[in-house]
Amino acid sequence: MYIPRPLLILLVIIYLLLLLSVDWINQAGGAWYRPFFVGFLIIAAGSWAHRERDSDEL
């Protein structure tokens, strides 16, 4: 089965962010925007992974 390179990169980044940020997000005294910051990083990584694709490839 062929997995496109951008998708593989995105999955690895999501996995690493999840492992590194679970305790950081769930701290009781943390800022309200922490989950949104992690979500923004995931979206940014996805857009970076798809930056070189032509519209014909989508």
C-alpha positions, 0 to 999 in steps of 0.5 A: 500500500502506498502512503503519500509522503506528506500524509506520512509526515503529518501522521508522524508530527501528530503522533509526536505532538500528542506524546509530548503535549498530553500532560502540558495540555491537561495541567489544571493551572494552564492557559485556556488556549493550549489545546488551540495552540496544539491544533494550530501546530497540526494544521500548520504542519499539514499545510506545510506538507501539502505546499508543493502539490499541484491542484491536479494532484489533489 
